[in-house]
Amino acid sequence: MKKRPRGEGMKSSARRFSSDDRGVAAVEFAYIAPILLIMLMATFELSRAVSIDRRLNSVSAMASELVAREEQVDDADLKNIYRSLNHVLKPYDDGSLVVRLAQVRTDDKGATKVEWSSQINRTAVQSNGTDPLPQPYTQCSEFNIDSDLKQNGSRVVVAEVGYNYQPVFGSFIYRDFNFNKLKEKRNNVTDLPGSWASKAYHSPRWNCVAFDSPNCQTCPES
């Protein structure tokens, strides 16, 4: 029997191994599948986030408009408005939705001050108590609005909305990411709790919306 040169068997095994492409597709899929899965989840979350953002913008715009249409509102009216806003967010969870409403006036010296304010969340609406809604802004305190919204002697109804966005697939895709950072340049953020916010303005139809009183609140000029 002819003796094979030393190392020939190892070379032959190496050639057979290199020419055997069975299982290559499975190995490639094992590398690509996690990437495709992450891309799929990210795409789903992004489309969901865009949808929620549009709804929040609608919530803030609707809240300020509904109040601006009235001549007078009270806590009961604001709670009813909050209930109607919840339907705008459907089918998404509305448990973390917080709505802050305020009427501000710019006096003849250009100073903008809060005439009244109120803040509503689900707990306040579901409560059967008679406690008044909290007032987030001190009456007659200074309020910052864009310069193009300021007009001496005019009033503006401001609606600020806060919402806590919860990703479906957990926070590992958007970990520690605050969506409000995307809106800072548009001055569309608030200090309300939550990772998402929206703000809207409307001029009162009747020049003033009185709160819990037939008369409009007034603040002394600076």
C-alpha positions in Angstrom: 0.0 0.0 0.0 1.4 3.3 -1.1 2.0 5.6 1.8 0.4 9.1 1.5 2.7 12.0 1.9 2.6 13.7 5.3 0.0 16.4 5.5 -1.9 15.2 2.4 -4.9 14.0 4.5 -5.1 17.3 6.3 -5.1 19.2 3.0 -7.7 16.9 1.6 -10.0 17.5 4.6 -9.4 21.2 4.3 -10.4 21.1 0.6 -13.6 19.2 1.4 -14.5 21.6 4.2 -13.9 24.7 2.0 -16.0 23.3 -0.9 -18.9 22.2 1.4 -21.4 25.1 1.4 -24.2 23.3 3.1 -25.6 25.4 6.0 -24.2 28.7 4.7 -27.7 30.1 4.3 -28.6 29.2 7.9 -25.4 30.8 9.2 -26.1 34.0 7.2 -29.7 34.1 8.4 -28.5 33.7 12.0 -26.4 36.9 11.5 -29.1 38.9 9.6 -32.3 37.8 11.5 -31.6 39.9 14.7 -30.8 43.0 12.6 -34.0 42.6 10.6 -36.0 42.0 13.8 -34.6 45.2 15.4 -35.4 47.2 12.2 -38.9 45.8 12.1 -39.5 46.8 15.8 -38.0 50.2 15.3 -40.2 50.9 12.2 -43.3 49.8 14.1 -42.4 52.1 17.1 -41.6 55.0 14.8 -44.9 54.8 12.9 -46.7 54.4 16.3 -44.9 57.4 17.7 -45.8 59.6 14.7 -49.4 58.6 15.1 -49.4 59.5 18.8 -47.7 62.8 18.1 -50.4 63.8 15.6 -53.1 62.9 18.1 -51.4 64.9 20.9 -51.2 68.0 18.6 -54.9 67.5 17.9 -55.6 67.2 21.7 -53.8 70.5 22.5 -55.4 72.4 19.6 -58.9 71.0 20.4 -58.5 71.9 24.1 -57.6 75.5 23.5 -60.3 75.9 20.8 -63.1 74.4 22.9 -62.3 76.8 25.8 -61.8 79.8 23.5 -65.3 79.4 22.1 -66.9 79.8 25.5 -67.8 83.0 27.4 -67.4 81.3 30.8 -66.1 77.9 32.0 -65.8 76.1 35.4 -64.2 72.9 36.7 -67.1 70.8 35.4 -66.8 72.2 31.9 -63.0 71.5 31.9 -63.6 67.9 33.0 -66.0 67.4 30.2 -63.5 68.8 27.8 -60.9 66.4 29.1 -63.3 63.4 28.6 -63.8 64.4 25.0 -60.1 64.7 24.5 -59.5 61.1 25.6 -61.4 59.9 22.5 -58.9 61.7 20.3 -56.1 59.5 21.7 -57.9 56.2 21.1 -56.8 53.5 20.6 -53.7 54.5 22.6 -53.7 54.5 26.3 -54.8 57.9 27.8 -54.0 57.2 31.4 -51.0 59.5 31.6 -52.6 62.4 29.7 -52.3 65.7 31.5 -54.0 68.9 30.2 -53.1 72.3 31.5 -55.3 75.3 30.4 -54.7 78.9 31.0 -55.8 82.3 29.8 -53.1 85.0 29.5 -53.3 88.6 28.7 -50.7 91.0 27.3 -51.2 94.5 28.9 -50.5 97.8 27.3 -46.9 97.7 28.5 -46.3 94.4 26.7 -46.2 92.2 29.9 -48.1 88.9 29.5 -49.7 87.6 32.7 -51.9 84.6 33.7 -55.5 85.5 34.5 -56.5 81.9 35.4 -55.2 78.4 35.0 -56.3 74.8 35.6 -54.8 71.4 35.3 -56.6 68.2 34.6 -55.7 64.5 34.6 -57.5 61.2 34.7 -57.5 61.0 38.6 -59.2 64.4 38.8 -61.9 63.5 36.3 -62.6 60.1 37.8 -62.8 61.5 41.4 -66.3 62.1 42.8 -65.0 64.8 45.1 -65.8 68.5 44.9 -62.2 69.7 45.4 -61.3 72.4 42.9 -58.8 71.5 40.1 -55.3 72.6 40.9 -54.1 75.9 39.5 -50.6 75.3 38.0 -49.8 79.0 37.5 -50.1 81.7 40.1 -52.7 84.3 39.1 -51.1 87.4 37.6 -47.7 85.7 37.3 -45.6 86.4 34.2 -46.1 84.0 31.3 -43.8 83.6 28.3 -45.3 83.3 24.8 -43.9 83.8 21.4 -43.5 87.4 20.4 -45.7 87.0 17.3 -48.6 86.0 19.6 -48.3 89.2 21.7 -50.6 92.0 21.1 -51.2 94.7 23.7 -54.6 94.4 25.3 -55.3 90.9 23.8 -55.9 87.5 25.4 -54.8 84.0 24.4 -56.1 80.7 25.7 -53.1 78.3 26.1 -53.4 74.5 26.2 -50.4 72.5 27.3 -50.5 68.7 27.0 -48.2 66.1 28.6 -48.1 62.4 27.8 -45.9 59.5 28.9 -45.0 57.5 25.8 -44.5 53.8 26.5 -42.9 51.7 23.7 -44.6 48.4 23.0 -41.3 46.5 22.8 -39.9 48.0 26.0 -37.4 50.8 26.3 -34.3 49.1 24.8 -34.9 50.8 21.4 -35.6 54.3 22.7 -33.8 54.0 26.0 -33.6 57.3 28.0 -34.8 59.2 24.9 -37.0 62.2 25.5 -39.1 63.1 22.5 -39.5 66.7 23.8 -36.0 67.3 22.6 -37.3 67.1 19.0 -39.7 70.0 19.7 -37.5 72.4 21.7 -36.7 74.4 18.6 -40.4 74.9 17.9 -41.1 76.0 21.4 -43.6 73.2 21.6 -42.6 71.8 25.0 -43.9 72.2 28.5 -42.8 71.3 32.0 -45.6 68.8 32.4 -44.7 65.2 33.4 -44.2 62.8 30.5 -41.8 62.2 27.7 -44.0 64.0 25.1 -45.7 67.4 25.1 -47.7 69.7 22.8 -48.9 73.2 23.1 -51.5 75.2 21.3 -53.0 78.8 21.3 -56.4 80.2 20.4 -57.8 83.7 20.8 -61.1 83.9 22.8 -64.1 84.3 20.5 -65.6 86.8 23.0 -62.4 88.6 23.8 -62.3 86.9 27.2 -63.2 83.5 28.8 -64.3 84.0 32.4 -63.4 81.2 34.8 -65.8 80.2 37.5 -67.3 83.7 37.5 -69.4 85.8 35.2 -66.7 88.4 35.1 -63.2 88.2 33.6 -60.2 88.2 35.9 -57.9 91.1 35.5 -54.3 91.7 36.6 -52.8 95.1 37.4 -50.4 96.4 34.8 -46.7 96.2 35.4 
